[in-house]
């Protein structure tokens, strides 16, 4: 059983052929500044759809989310808001 099904959600997978990808219009891609509301969306997505060990540094032992891991995730992204030219770039 995959993780999606084990969480009570219906797992859907969409397979696209190479031919379809080559002959279709590309989807729009936009880069957005990671402001407060978007950062909270990112944290929510991470904490509800991923194991902590998949998206954070090993702050505490184990795969689970903790207050320390959530704080690290927010700080990690907040500290990099100034981009590649900033101190964390």
DOSEKOL-136347 format. One line per 2 residues: their letters; for each residue x, y, z of N, C-alpha, C. Coordinates in nm, 3 decimals, always signed. Layout:
! DOSEKOL-136347
a	X:Y:Z:X:Y:Z:X:Y:Z | ...
! end
This chain:
! DOSEKOL-136347
xx	+0.085:-0.118:+0.000:+0.000:+0.000:+0.000:+0.090:+0.124:+0.000 | +0.062:+0.220:-0.087:+0.146:+0.339:-0.090:+0.104:+0.439:+0.018
xx	+0.188:+0.542:+0.037:+0.162:+0.639:+0.144:+0.031:+0.712:+0.125 | -0.006:+0.746:+0.002:-0.131:+0.819:-0.021:-0.250:+0.736:+0.025
xx	-0.252:+0.610:-0.013:-0.364:+0.524:+0.025:-0.364:+0.500:+0.175 | -0.246:+0.490:+0.235:-0.241:+0.465:+0.378:-0.290:+0.583:+0.459
xx	-0.289:+0.702:+0.401:-0.340:+0.820:+0.471:-0.488:+0.841:+0.445 | -0.552:+0.748:+0.378:-0.695:+0.759:+0.353:-0.730:+0.841:+0.230
xx	-0.632:+0.876:+0.152:-0.657:+0.952:+0.030:-0.649:+0.859:-0.089 | -0.720:+0.892:-0.188:-0.713:+0.812:-0.309:-0.592:+0.854:-0.390
xx	-0.505:+0.762:-0.414:-0.384:+0.791:-0.491:-0.417:+0.791:-0.639 | -0.385:+0.899:-0.706:-0.406:+0.905:-0.850:-0.272:+0.937:-0.914
xx	-0.243:+0.866:-1.018:-0.120:+0.890:-1.092:-0.158:+0.914:-1.237 | -0.096:+1.014:-1.294:-0.122:+1.046:-1.433:+0.006:+1.024:-1.511
xx	+0.001:+0.931:-1.603:+0.118:+0.903:-1.684:+0.101:+0.973:-1.818 | +0.205:+1.042:-1.859:+0.203:+1.117:-1.985:+0.313:+1.060:-2.073
xx	+0.279:+1.034:-2.198:+0.379:+0.981:-2.289:+0.474:+1.090:-2.334 | +0.592:+1.049:-2.376:+0.690:+1.144:-2.428:+0.633:+1.216:-2.548
xx	+0.561:+1.146:-2.632:+0.500:+1.208:-2.750:+0.404:+1.319:-2.709 | +0.322:+1.293:-2.608:+0.230:+1.396:-2.560:+0.306:+1.517:-2.506
xx	+0.416:+1.493:-2.434:+0.493:+1.604:-2.379:+0.556:+1.688:-2.489 | +0.604:+1.622:-2.594:+0.670:+1.694:-2.702:+0.573:+1.772:-2.790
xx	+0.448:+1.729:-2.795:+0.351:+1.791:-2.884:+0.244:+1.869:-2.809 | +0.271:+1.907:-2.688:+0.173:+1.985:-2.613:+0.236:+2.117:-2.570
xx	+0.151:+2.210:-2.541:+0.197:+2.340:-2.493:+0.250:+2.324:-2.351 | +0.363:+2.385:-2.320:+0.414:+2.375:-2.183:+0.323:+2.450:-2.087
xx	+0.314:+2.398:-1.965:+0.236:+2.467:-1.864:+0.313:+2.590:-1.819 | +0.240:+2.688:-1.772:+0.302:+2.812:-1.725:+0.378:+2.785:-1.596
xx	+0.498:+2.837:-1.590:+0.579:+2.827:-1.470:+0.608:+2.968:-1.423 | +0.578:+2.994:-1.299:+0.605:+3.127:-1.242:+0.689:+3.111:-1.117
xx	+0.785:+3.198:-1.101:+0.863:+3.203:-0.978:+0.802:+3.314:-0.892 | +0.774:+3.282:-0.769:+0.712:+3.378:-0.678:+0.803:+3.402:-0.560
xx	+0.802:+3.525:-0.509:+0.879:+3.549:-0.387:+0.818:+3.470:-0.272 | +0.901:+3.416:-0.188:+0.853:+3.334:-0.077:+0.820:+3.425:+0.042
xx	+0.705:+3.490:+0.031:+0.661:+3.580:+0.137:+0.596:+3.499:+0.250 | +0.547:+3.566:+0.352:+0.490:+3.499:+0.468:+0.379:+3.400:+0.435
xx	+0.274:+3.443:+0.361:+0.166:+3.348:+0.330:+0.212:+3.228:+0.247 | +0.300:+3.251:+0.150:+0.348:+3.140:+0.068:+0.437:+3.046:+0.150
xx	+0.515:+3.102:+0.240:+0.598:+3.018:+0.328:+0.509:+2.930:+0.414 | +0.399:+2.983:+0.464:+0.308:+2.902:+0.546:+0.243:+2.791:+0.463
xx	+0.214:+2.819:+0.335:+0.161:+2.715:+0.247:+0.264:+2.605:+0.227 | +0.390:+2.645:+0.209:+0.497:+2.548:+0.192:+0.511:+2.462:+0.318
xx	+0.509:+2.524:+0.435:+0.521:+2.450:+0.561:+0.403:+2.355:+0.578 | +0.283:+2.403:+0.545:+0.165:+2.317:+0.556:+0.176:+2.198:+0.461
xx	+0.215:+2.222:+0.338:+0.230:+2.113:+0.241:+0.334:+2.013:+0.290 | +0.445:+2.063:+0.339:+0.551:+1.974:+0.386:+0.506:+1.890:+0.505
xx	+0.440:+1.952:+0.601:+0.403:+1.881:+0.724:+0.284:+1.788:+0.705 | +0.207:+1.805:+0.599:+0.093:+1.717:+0.577:+0.117:+1.613:+0.468
xx	+0.212:+1.638:+0.378:+0.232:+1.548:+0.265:+0.370:+1.484:+0.257 | +0.457:+1.510:+0.353:+0.592:+1.452:+0.348:+0.636:+1.415:+0.489
xx	+0.724:+1.319:+0.496:+0.787:+1.289:+0.625:+0.894:+1.394:+0.650 | +0.915:+1.429:+0.772:+1.012:+1.532:+0.807:+1.151:+1.499:+0.753
xx	+1.189:+1.374:+0.761:+1.323:+1.335:+0.716:+1.340:+1.352:+0.565 | +1.231:+1.365:+0.492:+1.239:+1.384:+0.347:+1.270:+1.529:+0.309
xx	+1.235:+1.624:+0.396:+1.247:+1.765:+0.356:+1.321:+1.854:+0.455 | +1.375:+1.796:+0.562:+1.451:+1.876:+0.657:+1.584:+1.810:+0.689
xx	+1.670:+1.889:+0.746:+1.797:+1.835:+0.797:+1.767:+1.746:+0.918 | +1.859:+1.660:+0.955:+1.836:+1.572:+1.071:+1.852:+1.648:+1.204
xx	+1.756:+1.734:+1.234:+1.759:+1.817:+1.355:+1.745:+1.731:+1.479 | +1.650:+1.641:+1.477:+1.626:+1.548:+1.587:+1.618:+1.408:+1.528
xx	+1.644:+1.306:+1.607:+1.636:+1.170:+1.555:+1.493:+1.133:+1.514 | +1.483:+1.047:+1.416:+1.353:+0.996:+1.374:+1.295:+1.070:+1.256
xx	+1.192:+1.010:+1.195:+1.133:+1.065:+1.074:+1.018:+1.164:+1.098 | +0.978:+1.184:+1.223:+0.857:+1.260:+1.251:+0.879:+1.411:+1.259
xx	+0.771:+1.483:+1.239:+0.772:+1.628:+1.253:+0.777:+1.664:+1.401 | +0.853:+1.767:+1.432:+0.861:+1.819:+1.569:+0.863:+1.971:+1.557
xx	+0.844:+2.038:+1.669:+0.850:+2.185:+1.669:+0.986:+2.233:+1.618 | +1.093:+2.162:+1.656:+1.227:+2.202:+1.612:+1.242:+2.190:+1.461
xx	+1.188:+2.085:+1.403:+1.198:+2.067:+1.257:+1.116:+2.172:+1.183 | +0.999:+2.203:+1.233:+0.915:+2.305:+1.168:+0.982:+2.441:+1.177
xx	+1.039:+2.473:+1.291:+1.112:+2.599:+1.307:+1.230:+2.604:+1.211 | +1.303:+2.493:+1.199:+1.417:+2.488:+1.107:+1.370:+2.511:+0.963
xx	+1.261:+2.445:+0.923:+1.210:+2.458:+0.787:+1.175:+2.604:+0.755 | +1.103:+2.669:+0.846:+1.069:+2.810:+0.826:+1.195:+2.896:+0.815
xx	+1.287:+2.878:+0.910:+1.409:+2.958:+0.911:+1.494:+2.935:+0.787 | +1.504:+2.810:+0.746:+1.583:+2.776:+0.627:+1.535:+2.855:+0.506
xx	+1.406:+2.858:+0.484:+1.352:+2.928:+0.367:+1.350:+3.079:+0.389 | +1.320:+3.123:+0.508:+1.318:+3.267:+0.536:+1.457:+3.327:+0.518
xx	+1.560:+3.257:+0.562:+1.698:+3.307:+0.553:+1.748:+3.316:+0.409 | +1.681:+3.250:+0.317:+1.724:+3.250:+0.177:+1.638:+3.339:+0.088
xx	+1.552:+3.420:+0.147:+1.464:+3.507:+0.068:+1.539:+3.606:-0.019 | +1.659:+3.645:+0.021:+1.733:+3.745:-0.057:+1.798:+3.686:-0.181
xx	+1.781:+3.558:-0.203:+1.825:+3.495:-0.328:+1.973:+3.459:-0.327 | +2.023:+3.432:-0.446:+2.161:+3.385:-0.460:+2.263:+3.491:-0.421
xx	+2.227:+3.617:-0.428:+2.321:+3.723:-0.392:+2.321:+3.750:-0.242 | +2.231:+3.690:-0.168:+2.224:+3.712:-0.025:+2.326:+3.629:+0.051
xx	+2.328:+3.644:+0.182:+2.429:+3.577:+0.264:+2.417:+3.425:+0.264 | +2.298:+3.371:+0.239:+2.278:+3.226:+0.239:+2.279:+3.168:+0.099
x	+2.298:+3.251:-0.006:+2.290:+3.208:-0.145:+2.401:+3.128:-0.186
! end
